[in-house]
């Protein structure tokens, strides 16, 4: 399988985007504390990923749908942990 330069760049970008949420998830889970996580930021992030998925589906760009689907799930996990470990 020969990947072109744009395919390699896109693949690297997708891998970086998808793995970028993992350290935050691990930190929140270990510390049982999500107080430093910005709720507004993650609401906007989740909304953005949902819109990227819609865009990918509308343009039939399945790599966009798949990579943003993974990012949506991971950022959704952070939102769920923010809710679970909320103060009060």
Helices and strands as residue ranges (DSSP letters): H 5-19, H 22-31, H 39-58, H 62-84
